Amino acid sequence: MTEATTTGPRLLDPALYREVMGHYPTGVTVVTGTSPEGEPVGMVVGTFTAVSLDPPLVAFMPTTTSGTYGLMRDSAAYCINVLAHDQLDLCRLMAVPRPGKFDDVEWTRSPHGAPALHDAVAHIHCRPHDVITAGDHYIVLCEVEAMEVNRPVTPLLFFQGGYGGFSSRGMSAKGDAELIESVRLAEVARPAAERVARDLGCEAAVLVAANDHELTAAATAYGGNVEPLEPLGVRVPLMPPLGEAYVAWADESVVEAWLGRASSQEPGIVDKYRRRLDAVRSRGFAVSRQREEDRPRYTDLKDAMREYAAGALTPARERAVKSVIAASSPFFETIDIEDGETYDLGAIVVPVLGPDDRVALCLRASQLPSGASAATVRGWVSTLRTAADEVSAQLRSSGRDDYSAYLRSMPGDFMM
Ligand SMILES: Cc1cc2nc3c(=O)[nH]c(=O)nc-3n(C[C@H](O)[C@H](O)[C@H](O)COP(=O)(O)O)c2cc1C
């Protein structure tokens, strides 16, 4: 380890100061206020920070030479607008020293007095509290009067002189390059999915792993009068209770990783999911229910999955989506298909095994007619199983190259 030599502040090289500080990312805000003529004024500020909770103080640091800050210096109110990842154009517009910046911008004067920019992630309404001169900058301390999250999306970030976005290390979707082999593999199964959709009058999807923590619908087919609901390429997080049919026939390491993503790591809950995998394995398919009384929660799950698929989840939204997924656990409860009963099913999923007897992909039937008898459900399962066996046979013969390419495209520690 090397120890940096300390030099007096006066000797510091400005380029070094900028370079080192550039390694620390900031958010991007637009601080707005009002000119003495009553016109809206605003400037881009990266030096915004929380200061105190009691009293509630925040601060930003304009340069002492900033003409824009000079214009709003006597403002009675400021609004700190936290910019979203998709507001780079607005940022560029607000970072130049010119009048009329608000002409092409959507904003509203807030009840607190300063312009609030539409579509900003958050608005912090404040009034000046104190201004401290600190070298070539001012520290403008402001007292917060009100604040709100306006649009809970990921923020715009500034780092080493460039703009970027936040990506969670948890559930965020990865790039599309790794999808190519998965899509190729799914093509092998497409004719089987089309037959299932036609025979059952349902939606059929070919689910493949997009990476080590997500499945994706890489091919879909529709039978009967079923509406295409699920766009191709939509990602499904591999976390309990989702993806059982896939995980049940995967390697132990995949099973453990899946269990590790359960919302609760209480032994009772983890055991429950482990038992469900056993049940899925012993009967050969996974099934989810969609009873009338479950509908509101099922709608919540669909919305959460849509939000997940849209990407750019903030950590807070990620936690919310995870909790909705966890709350959907009852839909996937192990059930026995018994004579005399009728069933409203959300989906039936069967694995397709590769030449190595590990799961290569899954076939899923959804949008199934409700009120199905036990015999009908058994018929559906058998149609799916036959289709899966056919795809398996193909993967052992003509589709073998596609499967090998697909395995090679997957991360080394994700052996399926
Ligand atoms: C990402 C980013 C962060 C910025 N942060 C600050 C800041 O913290 N303080 C500041 O005085 N100017 C900052 N600026 C520059 C001002 O936005 C810009 O100089 C101002 O809006 C227009 O110039 P003027 O202040 O000379 O009128 C930043 C610019 C960008 C692009």
The ligand as an SDF file (V2000), in Angstrom:
LIG
                    3D

 31 33  0  0  0  0  0  0  0  0999 V2000
  -23.4380   18.3390  -14.3970 C   0  0  0  0  0  0  0  0  0  0  0  0
  -23.2440   19.7910  -14.0720 C   0  0  0  0  0  0  0  0  0  0  0  0
  -23.0900   20.2000  -12.7650 C   0  0  0  0  0  0  0  0  0  0  0  0
  -22.9020   21.5200  -12.4430 C   0  0  0  0  0  0  0  0  0  0  0  0
  -22.7640   21.8850  -11.1430 N   0  0  0  0  0  0  0  0  0  0  0  0
  -22.5750   23.1790  -10.8340 C   0  0  0  0  0  0  0  0  0  0  0  0
  -22.4430   23.5870   -9.4790 C   0  0  0  0  0  0  0  0  0  0  0  0
  -22.5210   22.7780   -8.5730 O   0  0  0  0  0  0  0  0  0  0  0  0
  -22.2200   24.9010   -9.2260 N   0  0  0  0  0  0  0  0  0  0  0  0
  -22.1410   25.8320  -10.2370 C   0  0  0  0  0  0  0  0  0  0  0  0
  -21.9170   27.0110   -9.9630 O   0  0  0  0  0  0  0  0  0  0  0  0
  -22.2880   25.4680  -11.5320 N   0  0  0  0  0  0  0  0  0  0  0  0
  -22.5040   24.1820  -11.8540 C   0  0  0  0  0  0  0  0  0  0  0  0
  -22.6560   23.8320  -13.1550 N   0  0  0  0  0  0  0  0  0  0  0  0
  -22.5710   24.8610  -14.1940 C   0  0  0  0  0  0  0  0  0  0  0  0
  -23.8520   25.6450  -14.2920 C   0  0  0  0  0  0  0  0  0  0  0  0
  -24.9700   24.8650  -14.5090 O   0  0  0  0  0  0  0  0  0  0  0  0
  -23.7870   26.6980  -15.4030 C   0  0  0  0  0  0  0  0  0  0  0  0
  -22.5790   27.3140  -15.2970 O   0  0  0  0  0  0  0  0  0  0  0  0
  -24.8730   27.7220  -15.2910 C   0  0  0  0  0  0  0  0  0  0  0  0
  -26.0960   27.1270  -15.3430 O   0  0  0  0  0  0  0  0  0  0  0  0
  -24.8280   28.7750  -16.3640 C   0  0  0  0  0  0  0  0  0  0  0  0
  -23.7250   29.5520  -16.2020 O   0  0  0  0  0  0  0  0  0  0  0  0
  -23.6880   30.7890  -15.2390 P   0  0  0  0  0  0  0  0  0  0  0  0
  -23.8380   30.2190  -13.8860 O   0  0  0  0  0  0  0  0  0  0  0  0
  -22.3490   31.4000  -15.4570 O   0  0  0  0  0  0  0  0  0  0  0  0
  -24.7990   31.6950  -15.6160 O   0  0  0  0  0  0  0  0  0  0  0  0
  -22.8550   22.5050  -13.4710 C   0  0  0  0  0  0  0  0  0  0  0  0
  -23.0240   22.1050  -14.7930 C   0  0  0  0  0  0  0  0  0  0  0  0
  -23.2160   20.7770  -15.0960 C   0  0  0  0  0  0  0  0  0  0  0  0
  -23.3930   20.3770  -16.5230 C   0  0  0  0  0  0  0  0  0  0  0  0
  1  2  1  0
  2  3  1  0
  2 30  2  0
  3  4  2  0
  4  5  1  0
  4 28  1  0
  5  6  2  0
  6  7  1  0
  6 13  1  0
  7  8  2  0
  7  9  1  0
  9 10  1  0
 10 11  2  0
 10 12  1  0
 12 13  2  0
 13 14  1  0
 14 15  1  0
 14 28  1  0
 15 16  1  0
 16 17  1  0
 16 18  1  0
 18 19  1  0
 18 20  1  0
 20 21  1  0
 20 22  1  0
 22 23  1  0
 23 24  1  0
 24 25  2  0
 24 26  1  0
 24 27  1  0
 28 29  2  0
 29 30  1  0
 30 31  1  0
M  END
$$$$
